[in-house]
């Protein structure tokens, strides 16, 4: 499965819930999606808050939530996420840590 297929599935789900409708109680703005992304990323951290063991299925669900919001944020802002990753890897290749 590639990013385009995942993005299309995400949009279909969001559309099916009516969240793209102008009167939606959950407006899908970049700001709202960025906030949701941060909240979901924090939920990933909760799995490791007290130890390194976690339920893999629950972690997988949280990681999926993060990816879905990331895909949506990129799409709403016209960003080719795959290309952005490759560009960032190219820039990072020349960096020193």
mmCIF file as gemmi writes it, N, C-alpha and C atoms, coordinates in Angstrom:
data_model
loop_
_atom_site.group_PDB
_atom_site.id
_atom_site.type_symbol
_atom_site.label_atom_id
_atom_site.label_alt_id
_atom_site.label_comp_id
_atom_site.label_asym_id
_atom_site.label_entity_id
_atom_site.label_seq_id
_atom_site.pdbx_PDB_ins_code
_atom_site.Cartn_x
_atom_site.Cartn_y
_atom_site.Cartn_z
_atom_site.occupancy
_atom_site.B_iso_or_equiv
_atom_site.pdbx_formal_charge
_atom_site.auth_seq_id
_atom_site.auth_asym_id
_atom_site.pdbx_PDB_model_num
ATOM 1 N N . UNK Axp A 1 ? 0.848 -1.176 0 1 0 ? 1 A 1
ATOM 2 C CA . UNK Axp A 1 ? 0 0 0 1 0 ? 1 A 1
ATOM 3 C C . UNK Axp A 1 ? 0.896 1.244 0 1 0 ? 1 A 1
ATOM 4 N N . UNK Axp A 2 ? 0.56 2.228 -0.811 1 0 ? 2 A 1
ATOM 5 C CA . UNK Axp A 2 ? 1.376 3.437 -0.877 1 0 ? 2 A 1
ATOM 6 C C . UNK Axp A 2 ? 0.653 4.618 -0.228 1 0 ? 2 A 1
ATOM 7 N N . UNK Axp A 3 ? 1.357 5.753 -0.147 1 0 ? 3 A 1
ATOM 8 C CA . UNK Axp A 3 ? 0.79 6.929 0.515 1 0 ? 3 A 1
ATOM 9 C C . UNK Axp A 3 ? -0.471 7.439 -0.18 1 0 ? 3 A 1
ATOM 10 N N . UNK Axp A 4 ? -0.511 7.355 -1.506 1 0 ? 4 A 1
ATOM 11 C CA . UNK Axp A 4 ? -1.703 7.821 -2.234 1 0 ? 4 A 1
ATOM 12 C C . UNK Axp A 4 ? -2.926 6.996 -1.874 1 0 ? 4 A 1
ATOM 13 N N . UNK Axp A 5 ? -2.761 5.69 -1.768 1 0 ? 5 A 1
ATOM 14 C CA . UNK Axp A 5 ? -3.887 4.816 -1.402 1 0 ? 5 A 1
ATOM 15 C C . UNK Axp A 5 ? -4.336 5.093 0.025 1 0 ? 5 A 1
ATOM 16 N N . UNK Axp A 6 ? -3.378 5.263 0.922 1 0 ? 6 A 1
ATOM 17 C CA . UNK Axp A 6 ? -3.717 5.568 2.313 1 0 ? 6 A 1
ATOM 18 C C . UNK Axp A 6 ? -4.427 6.916 2.421 1 0 ? 6 A 1
ATOM 19 N N . UNK Axp A 7 ? -3.929 7.899 1.678 1 0 ? 7 A 1
ATOM 20 C CA . UNK Axp A 7 ? -4.552 9.23 1.705 1 0 ? 7 A 1
ATOM 21 C C . UNK Axp A 7 ? -5.977 9.172 1.164 1 0 ? 7 A 1
ATOM 22 N N . UNK Axp A 8 ? -6.173 8.439 0.091 1 0 ? 8 A 1
ATOM 23 C CA . UNK Axp A 8 ? -7.515 8.309 -0.485 1 0 ? 8 A 1
ATOM 24 C C . UNK Axp A 8 ? -8.46 7.618 0.5 1 0 ? 8 A 1
ATOM 25 N N . UNK Axp A 9 ? -7.988 6.581 1.167 1 0 ? 9 A 1
ATOM 26 C CA . UNK Axp A 9 ? -8.814 5.885 2.153 1 0 ? 9 A 1
ATOM 27 C C . UNK Axp A 9 ? -9.146 6.794 3.326 1 0 ? 9 A 1
ATOM 28 N N . UNK Axp A 10 ? -8.163 7.586 3.761 1 0 ? 10 A 1
ATOM 29 C CA . UNK Axp A 10 ? -8.391 8.536 4.858 1 0 ? 10 A 1
ATOM 30 C C . UNK Axp A 10 ? -9.45 9.544 4.459 1 0 ? 10 A 1
ATOM 31 N N . UNK Axp A 11 ? -9.33 10.134 3.247 1 0 ? 11 A 1
ATOM 32 C CA . UNK Axp A 11 ? -10.31 11.122 2.801 1 0 ? 11 A 1
ATOM 33 C C . UNK Axp A 11 ? -11.711 10.506 2.687 1 0 ? 11 A 1
ATOM 34 N N . UNK Axp A 12 ? -11.781 9.28 2.199 1 0 ? 12 A 1
ATOM 35 C CA . UNK Axp A 12 ? -13.077 8.612 2.078 1 0 ? 12 A 1
ATOM 36 C C . UNK Axp A 12 ? -13.715 8.431 3.458 1 0 ? 12 A 1
ATOM 37 N N . UNK Axp A 13 ? -12.915 8.054 4.447 1 0 ? 13 A 1
ATOM 38 C CA . UNK Axp A 13 ? -13.431 7.889 5.801 1 0 ? 13 A 1
ATOM 39 C C . UNK Axp A 13 ? -13.926 9.222 6.365 1 0 ? 13 A 1
ATOM 40 N N . UNK Axp A 14 ? -13.097 10.264 6.253 1 0 ? 14 A 1
ATOM 41 C CA . UNK Axp A 14 ? -13.461 11.581 6.788 1 0 ? 14 A 1
ATOM 42 C C . UNK Axp A 14 ? -14.727 12.086 6.1 1 0 ? 14 A 1
ATOM 43 N N . UNK Axp A 15 ? -14.792 11.924 4.798 1 0 ? 15 A 1
ATOM 44 C CA . UNK Axp A 15 ? -15.975 12.348 4.042 1 0 ? 15 A 1
ATOM 45 C C . UNK Axp A 15 ? -17.209 11.583 4.501 1 0 ? 15 A 1
ATOM 46 N N . UNK Axp A 16 ? -17.054 10.274 4.745 1 0 ? 16 A 1
ATOM 47 C CA . UNK Axp A 16 ? -18.201 9.455 5.155 1 0 ? 16 A 1
ATOM 48 C C . UNK Axp A 16 ? -18.764 9.878 6.514 1 0 ? 16 A 1
ATOM 49 N N . UNK Axp A 17 ? -17.931 10.49 7.342 1 0 ? 17 A 1
ATOM 50 C CA . UNK Axp A 17 ? -18.368 10.969 8.651 1 0 ? 17 A 1
ATOM 51 C C . UNK Axp A 17 ? -18.947 12.378 8.581 1 0 ? 17 A 1
ATOM 52 N N . UNK Axp A 18 ? -18.842 13.01 7.404 1 0 ? 18 A 1
ATOM 53 C CA . UNK Axp A 18 ? -19.358 14.368 7.238 1 0 ? 18 A 1
ATOM 54 C C . UNK Axp A 18 ? -18.446 15.446 7.802 1 0 ? 18 A 1
ATOM 55 N N . UNK Axp A 19 ? -17.219 15.082 8.092 1 0 ? 19 A 1
ATOM 56 C CA . UNK Axp A 19 ? -16.314 16.041 8.725 1 0 ? 19 A 1
ATOM 57 C C . UNK Axp A 19 ? -15.764 17.096 7.769 1 0 ? 19 A 1
ATOM 58 N N . UNK Axp A 20 ? -15.948 16.884 6.456 1 0 ? 20 A 1
ATOM 59 C CA . UNK Axp A 20 ? -15.561 17.921 5.493 1 0 ? 20 A 1
ATOM 60 C C . UNK Axp A 20 ? -16.721 18.872 5.199 1 0 ? 20 A 1
ATOM 61 N N . UNK Axp A 21 ? -17.899 18.571 5.72 1 0 ? 21 A 1
ATOM 62 C CA . UNK Axp A 21 ? -19.063 19.438 5.496 1 0 ? 21 A 1
ATOM 63 C C . UNK Axp A 21 ? -18.832 20.791 6.177 1 0 ? 21 A 1
ATOM 64 N N . UNK Axp A 22 ? -19.303 21.873 5.556 1 0 ? 22 A 1
ATOM 65 C CA . UNK Axp A 22 ? -19.101 23.214 6.123 1 0 ? 22 A 1
ATOM 66 C C . UNK Axp A 22 ? -19.651 23.381 7.536 1 0 ? 22 A 1
ATOM 67 N N . UNK Axp A 23 ? -20.716 22.657 7.86 1 0 ? 23 A 1
ATOM 68 C CA . UNK Axp A 23 ? -21.317 22.797 9.186 1 0 ? 23 A 1
ATOM 69 C C . UNK Axp A 23 ? -20.885 21.682 10.151 1 0 ? 23 A 1
ATOM 70 N N . UNK Axp A 24 ? -19.799 21 9.835 1 0 ? 24 A 1
ATOM 71 C CA . UNK Axp A 24 ? -19.326 19.9 10.667 1 0 ? 24 A 1
ATOM 72 C C . UNK Axp A 24 ? -18.944 20.388 12.071 1 0 ? 24 A 1
ATOM 73 N N . UNK Axp A 25 ? -19.293 19.621 13.097 1 0 ? 25 A 1
ATOM 74 C CA . UNK Axp A 25 ? -18.849 19.976 14.451 1 0 ? 25 A 1
ATOM 75 C C . UNK Axp A 25 ? -17.356 19.702 14.645 1 0 ? 25 A 1
ATOM 76 N N . UNK Axp A 26 ? -16.745 19.059 13.657 1 0 ? 26 A 1
ATOM 77 C CA . UNK Axp A 26 ? -15.31 18.753 13.691 1 0 ? 26 A 1
ATOM 78 C C . UNK Axp A 26 ? -14.644 19.303 12.431 1 0 ? 26 A 1
ATOM 79 N N . UNK Axp A 27 ? -14.518 20.638 12.302 1 0 ? 27 A 1
ATOM 80 C CA . UNK Axp A 27 ? -13.95 21.222 11.086 1 0 ? 27 A 1
ATOM 81 C C . UNK Axp A 27 ? -12.53 20.706 10.835 1 0 ? 27 A 1
ATOM 82 N N . UNK Axp A 28 ? -12.315 20.282 9.63 1 0 ? 28 A 1
ATOM 83 C CA . UNK Axp A 28 ? -11.03 19.69 9.259 1 0 ? 28 A 1
ATOM 84 C C . UNK Axp A 28 ? -10.062 20.761 8.745 1 0 ? 28 A 1
ATOM 85 N N . UNK Axp A 29 ? -9.738 21.708 9.603 1 0 ? 29 A 1
ATOM 86 C CA . UNK Axp A 29 ? -8.799 22.765 9.245 1 0 ? 29 A 1
ATOM 87 C C . UNK Axp A 29 ? -7.383 22.293 9.558 1 0 ? 29 A 1
ATOM 88 N N . UNK Axp A 30 ? -6.409 22.942 8.949 1 0 ? 30 A 1
ATOM 89 C CA . UNK Axp A 30 ? -5.016 22.586 9.226 1 0 ? 30 A 1
ATOM 90 C C . UNK Axp A 30 ? -4.695 22.723 10.704 1 0 ? 30 A 1
ATOM 91 N N . UNK Axp A 31 ? -5.184 23.794 11.323 1 0 ? 31 A 1
ATOM 92 C CA . UNK Axp A 31 ? -4.942 24.002 12.752 1 0 ? 31 A 1
ATOM 93 C C . UNK Axp A 31 ? -5.517 22.854 13.575 1 0 ? 31 A 1
ATOM 94 N N . UNK Axp A 32 ? -6.767 22.505 13.31 1 0 ? 32 A 1
ATOM 95 C CA . UNK Axp A 32 ? -7.411 21.434 14.074 1 0 ? 32 A 1
ATOM 96 C C . UNK Axp A 32 ? -6.726 20.09 13.855 1 0 ? 32 A 1
ATOM 97 N N . UNK Axp A 33 ? -6.317 19.826 12.641 1 0 ? 33 A 1
ATOM 98 C CA . UNK Axp A 33 ? -5.646 18.56 12.348 1 0 ? 33 A 1
ATOM 99 C C . UNK Axp A 33 ? -4.264 18.538 13.003 1 0 ? 33 A 1
ATOM 100 N N . UNK Axp A 34 ? -3.545 19.651 12.984 1 0 ? 34 A 1
ATOM 101 C CA . UNK Axp A 34 ? -2.23 19.707 13.637 1 0 ? 34 A 1
ATOM 102 C C . UNK Axp A 34 ? -2.367 19.469 15.144 1 0 ? 34 A 1
ATOM 103 N N . UNK Axp A 35 ? -3.388 20.042 15.755 1 0 ? 35 A 1
ATOM 104 C CA . UNK Axp A 35 ? -3.63 19.813 17.189 1 0 ? 35 A 1
ATOM 105 C C . UNK Axp A 35 ? -3.935 18.336 17.428 1 0 ? 35 A 1
ATOM 106 N N . UNK Axp A 36 ? -4.783 17.761 16.603 1 0 ? 36 A 1
ATOM 107 C CA . UNK Axp A 36 ? -5.134 16.349 16.749 1 0 ? 36 A 1
ATOM 108 C C . UNK Axp A 36 ? -3.908 15.459 16.566 1 0 ? 36 A 1
ATOM 109 N N . UNK Axp A 37 ? -3.045 15.823 15.642 1 0 ? 37 A 1
ATOM 110 C CA . UNK Axp A 37 ? -1.805 15.071 15.424 1 0 ? 37 A 1
ATOM 111 C C . UNK Axp A 37 ? -0.945 15.077 16.688 1 0 ? 37 A 1
ATOM 112 N N . UNK Axp A 38 ? -0.817 16.229 17.317 1 0 ? 38 A 1
ATOM 113 C CA . UNK Axp A 38 ? -0.022 16.336 18.543 1 0 ? 38 A 1
ATOM 114 C C . UNK Axp A 38 ? -0.647 15.516 19.676 1 0 ? 38 A 1
ATOM 115 N N . UNK Axp A 39 ? -1.965 15.542 19.775 1 0 ? 39 A 1
ATOM 116 C CA . UNK Axp A 39 ? -2.655 14.767 20.805 1 0 ? 39 A 1
ATOM 117 C C . UNK Axp A 39 ? -2.404 13.272 20.587 1 0 ? 39 A 1
ATOM 118 N N . UNK Axp A 40 ? -2.533 12.826 19.354 1 0 ? 40 A 1
ATOM 119 C CA . UNK Axp A 40 ? -2.311 11.405 19.06 1 0 ? 40 A 1
ATOM 120 C C . UNK Axp A 40 ? -0.851 11.008 19.293 1 0 ? 40 A 1
ATOM 121 N N . UNK Axp A 41 ? 0.089 11.89 18.964 1 0 ? 41 A 1
ATOM 122 C CA . UNK Axp A 41 ? 1.499 11.593 19.223 1 0 ? 41 A 1
ATOM 123 C C . UNK Axp A 41 ? 1.742 11.44 20.717 1 0 ? 41 A 1
ATOM 124 N N . UNK Axp A 42 ? 1.073 12.255 21.52 1 0 ? 42 A 1
ATOM 125 C CA . UNK Axp A 42 ? 1.187 12.14 22.978 1 0 ? 42 A 1
ATOM 126 C C . UNK Axp A 42 ? 0.623 10.8 23.453 1 0 ? 42 A 1
ATOM 127 N N . UNK Axp A 43 ? -0.418 10.316 22.792 1 0 ? 43 A 1
ATOM 128 C CA . UNK Axp A 43 ? -0.974 9.016 23.159 1 0 ? 43 A 1
ATOM 129 C C . UNK Axp A 43 ? 0.013 7.89 22.861 1 0 ? 43 A 1
ATOM 130 N N . UNK Axp A 44 ? 0.844 8.062 21.839 1 0 ? 44 A 1
ATOM 131 C CA . UNK Axp A 44 ? 1.918 7.092 21.588 1 0 ? 44 A 1
ATOM 132 C C . UNK Axp A 44 ? 2.879 7.089 22.777 1 0 ? 44 A 1
ATOM 133 N N . UNK Axp A 45 ? 3.226 8.278 23.253 1 0 ? 45 A 1
ATOM 134 C CA . UNK Axp A 45 ? 4.147 8.381 24.393 1 0 ? 45 A 1
ATOM 135 C C . UNK Axp A 45 ? 3.609 7.691 25.634 1 0 ? 45 A 1
ATOM 136 N N . UNK Axp A 46 ? 2.306 7.737 25.825 1 0 ? 46 A 1
ATOM 137 C CA . UNK Axp A 46 ? 1.711 7.103 26.998 1 0 ? 46 A 1
ATOM 138 C C . UNK Axp A 46 ? 2.057 5.62 27.087 1 0 ? 46 A 1
ATOM 139 N N . UNK Axp A 47 ? 2.239 4.983 25.954 1 0 ? 47 A 1
ATOM 140 C CA . UNK Axp A 47 ? 2.565 3.557 25.953 1 0 ? 47 A 1
ATOM 141 C C . UNK Axp A 47 ? 3.943 3.277 26.542 1 0 ? 47 A 1
ATOM 142 N N . UNK Axp A 48 ? 4.78 4.268 26.608 1 0 ? 48 A 1
ATOM 143 C CA . UNK Axp A 48 ? 6.147 4.092 27.1 1 0 ? 48 A 1
ATOM 144 C C . UNK Axp A 48 ? 6.417 4.923 28.347 1 0 ? 48 A 1
ATOM 145 N N . UNK Axp A 49 ? 5.379 5.48 28.922 1 0 ? 49 A 1
ATOM 146 C CA . UNK Axp A 49 ? 5.534 6.411 30.043 1 0 ? 49 A 1
ATOM 147 C C . UNK Axp A 49 ? 6.224 5.768 31.236 1 0 ? 49 A 1
ATOM 148 N N . UNK Axp A 50 ? 5.89 4.548 31.576 1 0 ? 50 A 1
ATOM 149 C CA . UNK Axp A 50 ? 6.43 3.955 32.801 1 0 ? 50 A 1
ATOM 150 C C . UNK Axp A 50 ? 7.336 2.765 32.547 1 0 ? 50 A 1
ATOM 151 N N . UNK Axp A 51 ? 7.257 2.173 31.377 1 0 ? 51 A 1
ATOM 152 C CA . UNK Axp A 51 ? 8.173 1.085 31.041 1 0 ? 51 A 1
ATOM 153 C C . UNK Axp A 51 ? 8.222 0.913 29.525 1 0 ? 51 A 1
ATOM 154 N N . UNK Axp A 52 ? 9.038 -0.017 29.088 1 0 ? 52 A 1
ATOM 155 C CA . UNK Axp A 52 ? 9.239 -0.207 27.652 1 0 ? 52 A 1
ATOM 156 C C . UNK Axp A 52 ? 8.315 -1.264 27.046 1 0 ? 52 A 1
ATOM 157 N N . UNK Axp A 53 ? 7.483 -1.877 27.859 1 0 ? 53 A 1
ATOM 158 C CA . UNK Axp A 53 ? 6.574 -2.884 27.32 1 0 ? 53 A 1
ATOM 159 C C . UNK Axp A 53 ? 5.225 -2.245 27.039 1 0 ? 53 A 1
ATOM 160 N N . UNK Axp A 54 ? 4.622 -2.66 25.962 1 0 ? 54 A 1
ATOM 161 C CA . UNK Axp A 54 ? 3.323 -2.112 25.586 1 0 ? 54 A 1
ATOM 162 C C . UNK Axp A 54 ? 2.566 -3.142 24.771 1 0 ? 54 A 1
ATOM 163 N N . UNK Axp A 55 ? 1.271 -3.001 24.725 1 0 ? 55 A 1
ATOM 164 C CA . UNK Axp A 55 ? 0.434 -3.857 23.894 1 0 ? 55 A 1
ATOM 165 C C . UNK Axp A 55 ? 0.625 -3.431 22.442 1 0 ? 55 A 1
ATOM 166 N N . UNK Axp A 56 ? 1.159 -4.318 21.628 1 0 ? 56 A 1
ATOM 167 C CA . UNK Axp A 56 ? 1.481 -3.947 20.241 1 0 ? 56 A 1
ATOM 168 C C . UNK Axp A 56 ? 0.258 -3.559 19.423 1 0 ? 56 A 1
ATOM 169 N N . UNK Axp A 57 ? -0.859 -4.198 19.665 1 0 ? 57 A 1
ATOM 170 C CA . UNK Axp A 57 ? -2.079 -3.849 18.918 1 0 ? 57 A 1
ATOM 171 C C . UNK Axp A 57 ? -2.551 -2.446 19.275 1 0 ? 57 A 1
ATOM 172 N N . UNK Axp A 58 ? -2.5 -2.102 20.554 1 0 ? 58 A 1
ATOM 173 C CA . UNK Axp A 58 ? -2.896 -0.761 20.966 1 0 ? 58 A 1
ATOM 174 C C . UNK Axp A 58 ? -1.921 0.283 20.426 1 0 ? 58 A 1
ATOM 175 N N . UNK Axp A 59 ? -0.629 -0.024 20.478 1 0 ? 59 A 1
ATOM 176 C CA . UNK Axp A 59 ? 0.372 0.891 19.921 1 0 ? 59 A 1
ATOM 177 C C . UNK Axp A 59 ? 0.159 1.065 18.425 1 0 ? 59 A 1
ATOM 178 N N . UNK Axp A 60 ? -0.117 -0.025 17.732 1 0 ? 60 A 1
ATOM 179 C CA . UNK Axp A 60 ? -0.367 0.047 16.287 1 0 ? 60 A 1
ATOM 180 C C . UNK Axp A 60 ? -1.541 0.978 15.982 1 0 ? 60 A 1
ATOM 181 N N . UNK Axp A 61 ? -2.58 0.904 16.795 1 0 ? 61 A 1
ATOM 182 C CA . UNK Axp A 61 ? -3.732 1.79 16.605 1 0 ? 61 A 1
ATOM 183 C C . UNK Axp A 61 ? -3.375 3.25 16.784 1 0 ? 61 A 1
ATOM 184 N N . UNK Axp A 62 ? -2.558 3.542 17.791 1 0 ? 62 A 1
ATOM 185 C CA . UNK Axp A 62 ? -2.135 4.933 18.019 1 0 ? 62 A 1
ATOM 186 C C . UNK Axp A 62 ? -1.224 5.415 16.889 1 0 ? 62 A 1
ATOM 187 N N . UNK Axp A 63 ? -0.321 4.56 16.437 1 0 ? 63 A 1
ATOM 188 C CA . UNK Axp A 63 ? 0.555 4.942 15.321 1 0 ? 63 A 1
ATOM 189 C C . UNK Axp A 63 ? -0.267 5.187 14.062 1 0 ? 63 A 1
ATOM 190 N N . UNK Axp A 64 ? -1.3 4.38 13.854 1 0 ? 64 A 1
ATOM 191 C CA . UNK Axp A 64 ? -2.181 4.586 12.703 1 0 ? 64 A 1
ATOM 192 C C . UNK Axp A 64 ? -2.896 5.93 12.803 1 0 ? 64 A 1
ATOM 193 N N . UNK Axp A 65 ? -3.349 6.283 14.016 1 0 ? 65 A 1
ATOM 194 C CA . UNK Axp A 65 ? -3.984 7.592 14.199 1 0 ? 65 A 1
ATOM 195 C C . UNK Axp A 65 ? -3.026 8.722 13.828 1 0 ? 65 A 1
ATOM 196 N N . UNK Axp A 66 ? -1.773 8.607 14.265 1 0 ? 66 A 1
ATOM 197 C CA . UNK Axp A 66 ? -0.769 9.628 13.947 1 0 ? 66 A 1
ATOM 198 C C . UNK Axp A 66 ? -0.588 9.728 12.436 1 0 ? 66 A 1
ATOM 199 N N . UNK Axp A 67 ? -0.451 8.592 11.784 1 0 ? 67 A 1
ATOM 200 C CA . UNK Axp A 67 ? -0.249 8.595 10.331 1 0 ? 67 A 1
ATOM 201 C C . UNK Axp A 67 ? -1.455 9.186 9.599 1 0 ? 67 A 1
ATOM 202 N N . UNK Axp A 68 ? -2.65 8.837 10.036 1 0 ? 68 A 1
ATOM 203 C CA . UNK Axp A 68 ? -3.843 9.373 9.384 1 0 ? 68 A 1
ATOM 204 C C . UNK Axp A 68 ? -3.895 10.898 9.47 1 0 ? 68 A 1
ATOM 205 N N . UNK Axp A 69 ? -3.629 11.442 10.654 1 0 ? 69 A 1
ATOM 206 C CA . UNK Axp A 69 ? -3.632 12.902 10.784 1 0 ? 69 A 1
ATOM 207 C C . UNK Axp A 69 ? -2.487 13.529 9.992 1 0 ? 69 A 1
ATOM 208 N N . UNK Axp A 70 ? -1.339 12.88 9.952 1 0 ? 70 A 1
ATOM 209 C CA . UNK Axp A 70 ? -0.212 13.398 9.182 1 0 ? 70 A 1
ATOM 210 C C . UNK Axp A 70 ? -0.537 13.416 7.686 1 0 ? 70 A 1
ATOM 211 N N . UNK Axp A 71 ? -1.125 12.333 7.207 1 0 ? 71 A 1
ATOM 212 C CA . UNK Axp A 71 ? -1.532 12.285 5.799 1 0 ? 71 A 1
ATOM 213 C C . UNK Axp A 71 ? -2.547 13.376 5.484 1 0 ? 71 A 1
ATOM 214 N N . UNK Axp A 72 ? -3.496 13.572 6.382 1 0 ? 72 A 1
ATOM 215 C CA . UNK Axp A 72 ? -4.523 14.585 6.145 1 0 ? 72 A 1
ATOM 216 C C . UNK Axp A 72 ? -3.932 15.986 6.16 1 0 ? 72 A 1
ATOM 217 N N . UNK Axp A 73 ? -3.054 16.26 7.11 1 0 ? 73 A 1
ATOM 218 C CA . UNK Axp A 73 ? -2.434 17.58 7.188 1 0 ? 73 A 1
ATOM 219 C C . UNK Axp A 73 ? -1.62 17.873 5.933 1 0 ? 73 A 1
ATOM 220 N N . UNK Axp A 74 ? -0.864 16.897 5.481 1 0 ? 74 A 1
ATOM 221 C CA . UNK Axp A 74 ? -0.087 17.079 4.253 1 0 ? 74 A 1
ATOM 222 C C . UNK Axp A 74 ? -1.013 17.327 3.067 1 0 ? 74 A 1
ATOM 223 N N . UNK Axp A 75 ? -2.051 16.522 2.952 1 0 ? 75 A 1
ATOM 224 C CA . UNK Axp A 75 ? -2.975 16.65 1.83 1 0 ? 75 A 1
ATOM 225 C C . UNK Axp A 75 ? -3.693 17.992 1.834 1 0 ? 75 A 1
ATOM 226 N N . UNK Axp A 76 ? -4.178 18.411 2.999 1 0 ? 76 A 1
ATOM 227 C CA . UNK Axp A 76 ? -4.884 19.688 3.083 1 0 ? 76 A 1
ATOM 228 C C . UNK Axp A 76 ? -3.995 20.869 2.702 1 0 ? 76 A 1
ATOM 229 N N . UNK Axp A 77 ? -2.684 20.696 2.84 1 0 ? 77 A 1
ATOM 230 C CA . UNK Axp A 77 ? -1.756 21.78 2.54 1 0 ? 77 A 1
ATOM 231 C C . UNK Axp A 77 ? -1.007 21.575 1.225 1 0 ? 77 A 1
ATOM 232 N N . UNK Axp A 78 ? -1.456 20.617 0.427 1 0 ? 78 A 1
ATOM 233 C CA . UNK Axp A 78 ? -0.867 20.398 -0.89 1 0 ? 78 A 1
ATOM 234 C C . UNK Axp A 78 ? 0.578 19.931 -0.837 1 0 ? 78 A 1
ATOM 235 N N . UNK Axp A 79 ? 0.924 19.164 0.182 1 0 ? 79 A 1
ATOM 236 C CA . UNK Axp A 79 ? 2.299 18.684 0.34 1 0 ? 79 A 1
ATOM 237 C C . UNK Axp A 79 ? 2.364 17.22 -0.08 1 0 ? 79 A 1
ATOM 238 N N . UNK Axp A 80 ? 3.273 16.912 -0.975 1 0 ? 80 A 1
ATOM 239 C CA . UNK Axp A 80 ? 3.553 15.53 -1.365 1 0 ? 80 A 1
ATOM 240 C C . UNK Axp A 80 ? 4.446 14.965 -0.265 1 0 ? 80 A 1
ATOM 241 N N . UNK Axp A 81 ? 3.853 14.21 0.637 1 0 ? 81 A 1
ATOM 242 C CA . UNK Axp A 81 ? 4.576 13.742 1.809 1 0 ? 81 A 1
ATOM 243 C C . UNK Axp A 81 ? 5.734 12.819 1.441 1 0 ? 81 A 1
ATOM 244 N N . UNK Axp A 82 ? 5.532 11.971 0.453 1 0 ? 82 A 1
ATOM 245 C CA . UNK Axp A 82 ? 6.618 11.098 0.009 1 0 ? 82 A 1
ATOM 246 C C . UNK Axp A 82 ? 7.809 11.908 -0.475 1 0 ? 82 A 1
ATOM 247 N N . UNK Axp A 83 ? 7.544 12.933 -1.285 1 0 ? 83 A 1
ATOM 248 C CA . UNK Axp A 83 ? 8.631 13.783 -1.784 1 0 ? 83 A 1
ATOM 249 C C . UNK Axp A 83 ? 9.265 14.572 -0.652 1 0 ? 83 A 1
ATOM 250 N N . UNK Axp A 84 ? 8.446 15.039 0.284 1 0 ? 84 A 1
ATOM 251 C CA . UNK Axp A 84 ? 8.969 15.783 1.433 1 0 ? 84 A 1
ATOM 252 C C . UNK Axp A 84 ? 9.931 14.916 2.244 1 0 ? 84 A 1
ATOM 253 N N . UNK Axp A 85 ? 9.586 13.633 2.409 1 0 ? 85 A 1
ATOM 254 C CA . UNK Axp A 85 ? 10.468 12.709 3.139 1 0 ? 85 A 1
ATOM 255 C C . UNK Axp A 85 ? 11.779 12.541 2.387 1 0 ? 85 A 1
ATOM 256 N N . UNK Axp A 86 ? 11.704 12.332 1.089 1 0 ? 86 A 1
ATOM 257 C CA . UNK Axp A 86 ? 12.935 12.146 0.304 1 0 ? 86 A 1
ATOM 258 C C . UNK Axp A 86 ? 13.799 13.407 0.327 1 0 ? 86 A 1
ATOM 259 N N . UNK Axp A 87 ? 13.171 14.584 0.219 1 0 ? 87 A 1
ATOM 260 C CA . UNK Axp A 87 ? 13.917 15.841 0.282 1 0 ? 87 A 1
ATOM 261 C C . UNK Axp A 87 ? 14.594 16.001 1.636 1 0 ? 87 A 1
ATOM 262 N N . UNK Axp A 88 ? 13.885 15.652 2.694 1 0 ? 88 A 1
ATOM 263 C CA . UNK Axp A 88 ? 14.453 15.779 4.043 1 0 ? 88 A 1
ATOM 264 C C . UNK Axp A 88 ? 15.613 14.806 4.232 1 0 ? 88 A 1
ATOM 265 N N . UNK Axp A 89 ? 15.474 13.593 3.724 1 0 ? 89 A 1
ATOM 266 C CA . UNK Axp A 89 ? 16.575 12.633 3.814 1 0 ? 89 A 1
ATOM 267 C C . UNK Axp A 89 ? 17.806 13.136 3.061 1 0 ? 89 A 1
ATOM 268 N N . UNK Axp A 90 ? 17.583 13.753 1.907 1 0 ? 90 A 1
ATOM 269 C CA . UNK Axp A 90 ? 18.703 14.32 1.146 1 0 ? 90 A 1
ATOM 270 C C . UNK Axp A 90 ? 19.399 15.423 1.939 1 0 ? 90 A 1
ATOM 271 N N . UNK Axp A 91 ? 18.597 16.319 2.554 1 0 ? 91 A 1
ATOM 272 C CA . UNK Axp A 91 ? 19.199 17.385 3.358 1 0 ? 91 A 1
ATOM 273 C C . UNK Axp A 91 ? 19.931 16.822 4.569 1 0 ? 91 A 1
ATOM 274 N N . UNK Axp A 92 ? 19.333 15.834 5.214 1 0 ? 92 A 1
ATOM 275 C CA . UNK Axp A 92 ? 19.943 15.255 6.41 1 0 ? 92 A 1
ATOM 276 C C . UNK Axp A 92 ? 21.22 14.477 6.091 1 0 ? 92 A 1
ATOM 277 N N . UNK Axp A 93 ? 21.334 13.98 4.876 1 0 ? 93 A 1
ATOM 278 C CA . UNK Axp A 93 ? 22.532 13.203 4.511 1 0 ? 93 A 1
ATOM 279 C C . UNK Axp A 93 ? 23.792 14.03 4.64 1 0 ? 93 A 1
ATOM 280 N N . UNK Axp A 94 ? 23.69 15.335 4.445 1 0 ? 94 A 1
ATOM 281 C CA . UNK Axp A 94 ? 24.839 16.213 4.53 1 0 ? 94 A 1
ATOM 282 C C . UNK Axp A 94 ? 25.058 16.828 5.917 1 0 ? 94 A 1
ATOM 283 N N . UNK Axp A 95 ? 24.215 16.488 6.864 1 0 ? 95 A 1
ATOM 284 C CA . UNK Axp A 95 ? 24.32 17.067 8.194 1 0 ? 95 A 1
ATOM 285 C C . UNK Axp A 95 ? 25.179 16.201 9.104 1 0 ? 95 A 1
ATOM 286 N N . UNK Axp A 96 ? 25.701 16.83 10.125 1 0 ? 96 A 1
ATOM 287 C CA . UNK Axp A 96 ? 26.488 16.131 11.145 1 0 ? 96 A 1
ATOM 288 C C . UNK Axp A 96 ? 25.755 16.214 12.469 1 0 ? 96 A 1
ATOM 289 N N . UNK Axp A 97 ? 25.722 15.115 13.199 1 0 ? 97 A 1
ATOM 290 C CA . UNK Axp A 97 ? 25.151 15.119 14.535 1 0 ? 97 A 1
ATOM 291 C C . UNK Axp A 97 ? 26.195 14.716 15.531 1 0 ? 97 A 1
